[in-house]
């Protein structure tokens, strides 16, 4: 995919992402693909159908990146965000994942589901979106007239020193075989992981018989892979010399004739795939800029595409319904959940899609840690909510927490404070 100008290359880059997101939004709405719902079904009623759909999406993305990367068709090493960075920010991945898992449970869905709900007429999700966008924006952008961000003020000084410098990429292939043997190791590990996940997923007869779960997992996995492919292969040819979007923008003064189309930041031009928390912050930045095209990014187009795709399906299927908060408590839960998702999604470097599928497709160790944190945070929150609901005023938060941890086999049975329900 080679173009003769930056403007035409970037236009294709952005509209291709929008088209992929549009399809994903429609299919996710149609199939009810939901990562928070996947954890809820598993924890509360023992139904693993939607969780298997999530694993199916991961398998598709992992196998796709594993197959395409050796041929240069996916460039995960130069991704935005840097999933394979040499610095393993394990504490940020874990804490961010847990915060995000708690938040998405309180707010009735992850970042992707929030956008899908907006497309379906859910006004509660508009509030969730707005809160996430503001928090995510100021996690990476300084406050007005300051050089401080929410991350530097609240987290950097105590959590970044916990990071481990690996000296090279943190993907499993490099960790196992070193830089020289990384490519072959990735193929083996990625292939084995993908096949194992497919076996786990399709070992369930009920999953095999669920068209929506199969379609949802397949569509999301292919969407992640398609975005990786598009963003890794857009090139600009200037007098026979090839540039990526980012390399062209970085040398703008030397290779561009005018400032037309010059982006505000070159990082969002790097190879990448779907994630939804930082893009909500990018959408806030784009809005505040007065919809300046210099701030129009992959993330902004992805957000718009999912919302519109979901809305189109809602209208076609006549499922579009306006929803609002049923109580002050409902409002408070969604508000707190949105704050936690904004912090956690940026701190952990992604959401259930961004780390749980896109990040894992790169085999980055941090992505696996974030995924575990998200599932743990969500499952634990659901357990606590359930015990509090059953025991009402007879159970303290501490008792519900300890009992939930025992149920999840994270604490010994001797610490149980409530009878199992």
Long-range contacts (C-beta under 8 A, 24 or more apart in sequence): 1-230, 1-233, 1-234, 1-235, 2-235, 2-236, 2-237, 2-242, 3-234, 3-235, 3-236, 3-237, 4-236, 4-237, 4-238, 5-236, 6-236, 6-245, 6-248, 6-249, 6-256, 6-261, 7-260, 7-261, 9-234, 9-235, 9-236, 9-245, 9-248, 10-234, 10-245, 10-261, 10-263, 10-269, 12-234, 13-230, 13-231, 13-234, 13-245, 13-269, 13-298, 14-296, 14-297, 14-298, 14-301, 15-301, 16-230, 17-227, 17-230, 17-231, 17-298, 17-301, 17-302, 17-305, 18-301, 18-302, 18-304, 18-305, 19-305, 20-223, 20-226, 20-227, 20-230, 20-305, 21-223, 21-274, 21-301, 21-302, 21-303, 21-304, 21-305, 21-306, 21-309, 22-305, 22-306, 22-308, 22-309, 22-312, 23-219, 23-223, 23-309, 24-219, 24-220, 24-223, 24-274, 24-305, 24-306, 24-309, 25-115, 25-116, 25-119, 25-305, 25-306, 25-307, 25-308, 25-309, 25-310, 25-311, 25-312, 25-313, 26-309, 26-310, 26-312, 26-313, 27-215, 27-216, 27-219, 27-220, 27-309, 27-313, 28-112, 28-113, 28-116, 28-216, 28-219, 28-220, 28-306, 28-309, 28-310, 29-116, 29-119, 29-120, 29-309, 29-310, 29-313, 29-314, 29-319, 30-212, 30-215, 30-313, 30-317, 31-212, 31-213, 31-215, 31-216, 31-219, 32-212, 32-216, 33-57, 33-212, 33-213, 33-216, 33-217, 33-219, 33-220, 34-109, 34-110, 34-113, 35-104, 35-110, 35-112, 35-113, 35-352, 35-353, 35-356, 35-374, 36-104, 36-105, 36-108, 36-109, 36-110, 36-113, 36-352, 36-378, 37-109, 37-113, 39-101, 39-105, 39-375, 39-378, 39-379, 39-382, 40-105, 40-378, 40-382, 42-379, 43-379, 43-382, 43-383, 44-382, 44-386, 48-204, 48-207, 49-204, 49-206, 49-207, 49-210, 49-213, 50-213, 50-216, 52-200, 52-201, 52-204, 52-207, 52-213, 52-217, 53-201, 53-207, 53-213, 53-214, 53-216, 53-217, 53-220, 54-217, 54-352, 54-356, 54-357, 55-197, 55-200, 55-201, 55-217, 56-197, 56-198, 56-201, 56-213, 56-214, 56-217, 56-218, 56-221, 57-216, 57-217, 57-218, 57-220, 57-221, 57-224, 57-357, 58-197, 58-221, 58-356, 58-357, 58-360, 58-361, 59-193, 59-194, 59-195, 59-197, 59-198, 59-201, 59-221, 60-194, 60-217, 60-218, 60-220, 60-221, 60-222, 60-224, 60-225, 61-221, 61-224, 61-225, 61-228, 61-273, 61-357, 61-358, 61-360, 61-361, 62-190, 62-193, 62-194, 62-197, 62-360, 62-361, 62-363, 63-190, 63-191, 63-194, 63-195, 64-221, 64-222, 64-224, 64-225, 64-228, 64-361, 65-190, 65-225, 65-228, 65-361, 65-362, 66-186, 66-187, 66-190, 66-191, 66-194, 68-225, 68-228, 68-229, 69-183, 69-186, 70-183, 70-187, 73-229, 73-232, 73-233, 74-228, 74-229, 74-232, 74-271, 75-232, 75-271, 76-171, 76-228, 76-271, 76-361, 76-362, 77-169, 78-270, 78-271, 79-270, 79-271, 79-272, 79-362, 80-267, 80-268, 80-269, 80-270, 80-271, 80-272, 81-272, 81-275, 81-278, 81-349, 81-350, 83-171, 83-349, 83-358, 83-359, 83-362, 83-364, 83-366, 83-367, 84-169, 84-170, 84-171, 84-174, 84-362, 84-364, 85-169, 85-170, 85-366, 86-165, 86-166, 86-167, 86-168, 86-169, 86-170, 87-163, 87-164, 87-165, 87-166, 87-170, 88-163, 88-164, 88-165, 88-166, 88-170, 88-365, 88-366, 89-159, 89-160, 89-162, 89-163, 89-349, 89-366, 90-162, 90-163, 90-164, 90-365, 90-366, 90-369, 91-159, 91-162, 91-163, 92-155, 92-159, 92-160, 92-163, 92-347, 92-348, 92-349, 93-348, 93-349, 93-355, 93-366, 93-367, 93-369, 93-370, 93-373, 94-348, 94-369, 94-370, 94-372, 94-373, 95-159, 95-344, 95-347, 95-348, 95-373, 96-343, 96-344, 96-345, 96-346, 96-347, 96-348, 96-349, 96-370, 96-373, 97-344, 97-348, 97-355, 97-369, 97-370, 97-371, 97-372, 97-373, 97-374, 97-376, 97-377, 98-344, 98-373, 98-374, 98-376, 98-377, 99-340, 99-341, 99-343, 99-344, 99-347, 99-348, 99-377, 100-277, 100-340, 100-341, 100-344, 100-345, 100-348, 100-351, 100-352, 100-373, 100-374, 100-377, 101-344, 101-373, 101-374, 101-375, 101-376, 101-377, 101-378, 101-379, 101-380, 101-381, 102-337, 102-340, 102-344, 102-377, 102-378, 102-380, 102-381, 103-336, 103-337, 103-338, 103-339, 103-340, 103-341, 103-342, 103-343, 103-344, 103-377, 104-337, 104-341, 104-351, 104-352, 104-374, 104-378, 105-337, 105-377, 105-378, 105-381, 105-382, 105-385, 106-333, 106-334, 106-336, 106-337, 106-340, 106-381, 107-333, 107-334, 107-337, 107-338, 107-341, 108-334, 108-337, 110-276, 110-341, 110-351, 110-352, 110-353, 111-275, 111-276, 111-277, 111-280, 111-341, 111-345, 111-351, 111-352, 111-353, 111-354, 112-274, 112-276, 112-306, 112-351, 112-352, 112-353, 114-276, 115-276, 115-303, 115-306, 115-307, 115-310, 116-306, 116-307, 116-310, 117-310, 117-323, 118-307, 118-310, 119-306, 119-307, 119-308, 119-309, 119-310, 119-311, 119-312, 119-313, 119-314, 120-310, 120-311, 120-314, 120-319, 120-320, 120-321, 121-314, 121-320, 121-321, 121-322, 121-323, 122-321, 122-322, 122-323, 123-322, 123-323, 123-324, 124-323, 124-324, 124-325, 124-330, 124-334, 127-331, 127-334, 127-335, 127-338, 128-334, 128-337, 128-338, 128-341, 129-280, 129-338, 130-338, 131-335, 131-338, 131-339, 131-342, 132-277, 132-280, 132-281, 132-338, 132-341, 132-342, 132-345, 133-280, 133-281, 133-283, 133-284, 133-342, 134-281, 134-284, 134-342, 135-281, 135-338, 135-339, 135-342, 135-343, 135-346, 136-277, 136-278, 136-280, 136-281, 136-284, 136-342, 136-345, 136-346, 137-281, 137-282, 137-284, 137-285, 138-281, 139-281, 139-342, 139-343, 139-346, 139-347, 140-278, 140-281, 140-346, 141-281, 141-285, 150-343, 151-346, 151-347, 154-343, 155-347, 159-347, 170-364, 170-365, 170-366, 171-362, 171-363, 171-364, 171-365, 172-363, 172-364, 172-365, 173-363, 175-365, 186-363, 189-363, 190-363, 193-363, 220-353, 220-357, 221-357, 223-274, 224-273, 224-274, 224-353, 224-357, 224-358, 224-361, 225-273, 225-361, 227-272, 227-273, 227-274, 227-298, 227-302, 228-271, 228-272, 228-273, 228-358, 228-361, 231-270, 231-271, 231-272, 231-273, 231-298, 232-271, 244-269, 245-269, 246-270, 261-293, 262-294, 263-294, 263-295, 263-297, 264-289, 264-292, 264-294, 264-295, 265-297, 268-297, 268-298, 268-299, 272-298, 272-358, 273-358, 273-361, 274-302, 274-353, 274-354, 274-357, 274-358, 275-299, 275-345, 275-350, 275-351, 275-353, 275-354, 275-355, 275-358, 275-359, 276-302, 276-303, 276-306, 276-345, 276-351, 276-353, 276-354, 277-341, 277-342, 277-344, 277-345, 277-346, 277-350, 277-351, 277-354, 278-345, 278-346, 278-350, 278-354, 279-303, 280-342, 281-342, 281-346, 344-377, 348-373, 348-374, 376-408, 379-408, 380-404, 380-405, 380-408, 383-407, 383-408, 386-421, 387-418, 387-421, 390-421, 391-418
